[in-house]
């Protein structure tokens, strides 16, 4: 039996195109676009970037001014986890921080770290408020059973910080 090269190569090419084209179509139209569409409908969201890989998903969100970081995080997380059940999801909020906010947060971080270590969460809003008044920075703190949410603003610039309450999960320290 003689194997003909041209029909075999043609079959391999068509099979590969169908396989990878089908995967790309599923990935794009059944995973990414529905999530982007649904998250974009939220009032708090002004932009979204989503990258889904085999077991991970990276989401970058741009929020509108004056929205609740905690509520936005929970809405977005619920939408994404409903669609990507078996993926590790990383949600990052894009901000337009400036040197003033970054420098202020570097100083405030010590008080927040101490309150987190001693589990004295009630002192965080009070202490951040005192520090913010001196620098004319608006601070909004929110707390749930998993995270501490801090929103900083000095007028036109914002900075968003999410700190896990579980000490093993405190990723904010690595991002500074």
VEXDO-415856 format. One record per residue (C-alpha): residue in three letters; x, y, z. Coordinates in nm, 3 decimals. Layout:
<marses>
  code        x        y        z
   ALA        X        Y        Z
...
</marses>
This chain:
<marses>
  code        x        y        z
   UNK    0.000    0.000    0.000
   UNK    0.144    0.332   -0.107
   UNK    0.080    0.634    0.115
   UNK    0.014    0.944   -0.086
   UNK    0.178    1.247    0.064
   UNK   -0.052    1.522   -0.062
   UNK   -0.383    1.379    0.072
   UNK   -0.218    1.295    0.405
   UNK   -0.079    1.649    0.449
   UNK   -0.414    1.795    0.345
   UNK   -0.592    1.580    0.607
   UNK   -0.344    1.680    0.878
   UNK   -0.385    2.047    0.787
   UNK   -0.767    2.036    0.787
   UNK   -0.776    1.836    1.113
   UNK   -0.540    2.082    1.283
   UNK   -0.737    2.381    1.157
   UNK   -1.063    2.235    1.286
   UNK   -0.913    2.137    1.620
   UNK   -0.741    2.467    1.697
   UNK   -1.010    2.676    1.531
   UNK   -1.276    2.500    1.737
   UNK   -1.074    2.551    2.054
   UNK   -1.022    2.921    1.977
   UNK   -1.391    2.970    1.896
   UNK   -1.501    2.797    2.216
   UNK   -1.246    2.985    2.422
   UNK   -1.339    3.322    2.276
   UNK   -1.716    3.297    2.231
   UNK   -1.811    3.064    2.515
   UNK   -1.571    3.174    2.789
   UNK   -1.423    3.520    2.744
   UNK   -1.689    3.721    2.561
   UNK   -1.983    3.627    2.787
   UNK   -1.781    3.720    3.097
   UNK   -1.663    4.048    2.947
   UNK   -2.017    4.130    2.833
   UNK   -2.172    4.055    3.172
   UNK   -1.907    4.233    3.378
   UNK   -1.918    4.536    3.145
   UNK   -2.290    4.573    3.220
   UNK   -2.216    4.648    3.586
   UNK   -2.259    5.017    3.668
   UNK   -1.930    5.032    3.858
   UNK   -1.715    4.898    3.573
   UNK   -1.571    5.123    3.305
   UNK   -1.330    4.871    3.151
   UNK   -1.229    4.505    3.163
   UNK   -0.944    4.297    3.027
   UNK   -0.966    3.918    3.058
   UNK   -0.707    3.652    2.982
   UNK   -0.815    3.291    3.027
   UNK   -0.555    3.017    3.015
   UNK   -0.592    2.646    3.085
   UNK   -0.631    2.665    3.465
   UNK   -0.595    3.037    3.536
   UNK   -0.779    3.355    3.455
   UNK   -0.641    3.706    3.496
   UNK   -0.892    3.988    3.508
   UNK   -0.805    4.355    3.507
   UNK   -1.090    4.589    3.598
   UNK   -1.117    4.965    3.573
   UNK   -1.378    5.107    3.809
   UNK   -1.576    5.426    3.784
   UNK   -1.511    5.689    4.048
   UNK   -1.696    5.663    4.378
   UNK   -1.794    5.298    4.355
   UNK   -1.771    5.048    4.637
   UNK   -1.459    4.836    4.592
   UNK   -1.602    4.557    4.807
   UNK   -1.936    4.533    4.624
   UNK   -1.764    4.554    4.287
   UNK   -1.518    4.282    4.383
   UNK   -1.798    4.049    4.496
   UNK   -2.017    4.108    4.188
   UNK   -1.726    4.055    3.951
   UNK   -1.598    3.753    4.141
   UNK   -1.942    3.589    4.141
   UNK   -1.982    3.638    3.765
   UNK   -1.637    3.502    3.683
   UNK   -1.649    3.205    3.920
   UNK   -1.990    3.103    3.781
   UNK   -1.841    3.077    3.432
   UNK   -1.489    2.956    3.518
   UNK   -1.553    2.706    3.795
   UNK   -1.226    2.515    3.768
   UNK   -0.994    2.811    3.718
   UNK   -0.780    3.002    3.963
   UNK   -0.898    3.359    3.916
   UNK   -0.689    3.669    3.983
   UNK   -0.882    3.998    3.988
   UNK   -0.678    4.317    3.973
   UNK   -0.827    4.663    3.988
   UNK   -0.652    4.916    3.769
   UNK   -0.597    5.253    3.926
   UNK   -0.433    5.575    3.824
   UNK   -0.227    5.628    4.133
   UNK    0.029    5.904    4.163
   UNK    0.337    5.965    4.378
   UNK    0.133    6.133    4.652
   UNK   -0.100    5.832    4.695
   UNK    0.185    5.581    4.669
   UNK    0.394    5.766    4.927
   UNK    0.096    5.804    5.161
   UNK    0.014    5.433    5.130
   UNK    0.376    5.339    5.203
   UNK    0.347    5.524    5.534
   UNK   -0.003    5.399    5.616
   UNK    0.093    5.041    5.538
   UNK    0.270    5.005    5.872
   UNK   -0.042    5.094    6.071
   UNK   -0.255    4.865    5.857
   UNK   -0.007    4.579    5.895
   UNK   -0.001    4.622    6.271
   UNK   -0.382    4.627    6.291
   UNK   -0.404    4.322    6.066
   UNK   -0.145    4.130    6.270
   UNK   -0.325    4.204    6.596
   UNK   -0.667    4.150    6.433
   UNK   -0.767    4.496    6.553
   UNK   -0.960    4.585    6.237
   UNK   -1.171    4.856    6.402
   UNK   -0.868    5.085    6.429
   UNK   -0.795    5.081    6.058
   UNK   -1.062    5.329    5.937
   UNK   -0.996    5.566    6.226
   UNK   -0.618    5.564    6.185
   UNK   -0.628    5.593    5.805
   UNK   -0.880    5.876    5.835
   UNK   -0.650    6.068    6.069
   UNK   -0.354    6.021    5.840
   UNK   -0.556    6.109    5.528
   UNK   -0.693    6.434    5.667
   UNK   -0.342    6.575    5.699
   UNK   -0.270    6.500    5.331
   UNK   -0.617    6.581    5.192
   UNK   -0.673    6.226    5.073
   UNK   -1.013    6.059    5.073
   UNK   -1.002    5.710    5.224
   UNK   -1.276    5.451    5.210
   UNK   -1.234    5.124    5.398
   UNK   -1.458    4.820    5.377
   UNK   -1.425    4.484    5.545
   UNK   -1.575    4.140    5.495
   UNK   -1.490    3.793    5.623
   UNK   -1.211    3.748    5.365
   UNK   -1.060    4.084    5.273
   UNK   -0.995    4.441    5.374
   UNK   -1.073    4.686    5.090
   UNK   -0.912    5.031    5.083
   UNK   -0.986    5.299    4.824
   UNK   -0.771    5.610    4.816
   UNK   -0.841    5.926    4.618
   UNK   -0.689    6.271    4.598
   UNK   -0.930    6.419    4.348
   UNK   -0.849    6.288    4.003
   UNK   -0.632    5.991    4.105
   UNK   -0.734    5.667    4.276
   UNK   -0.554    5.373    4.432
   UNK   -0.722    5.044    4.522
   UNK   -0.584    4.800    4.775
   UNK   -0.729    4.460    4.865
   UNK   -0.566    4.280    5.156
   UNK   -0.660    3.923    5.248
   UNK   -0.748    3.884    5.616
   UNK   -0.583    3.541    5.620
   UNK   -0.215    3.606    5.707
   UNK   -0.099    3.332    5.473
   UNK   -0.272    3.506    5.184
   UNK   -0.149    3.864    5.238
   UNK   -0.039    3.935    4.883
   UNK   -0.042    4.312    4.912
   UNK    0.306    4.311    5.061
   UNK    0.450    4.155    4.747
   UNK    0.298    4.421    4.521
   UNK    0.463    4.717    4.686
</marses>
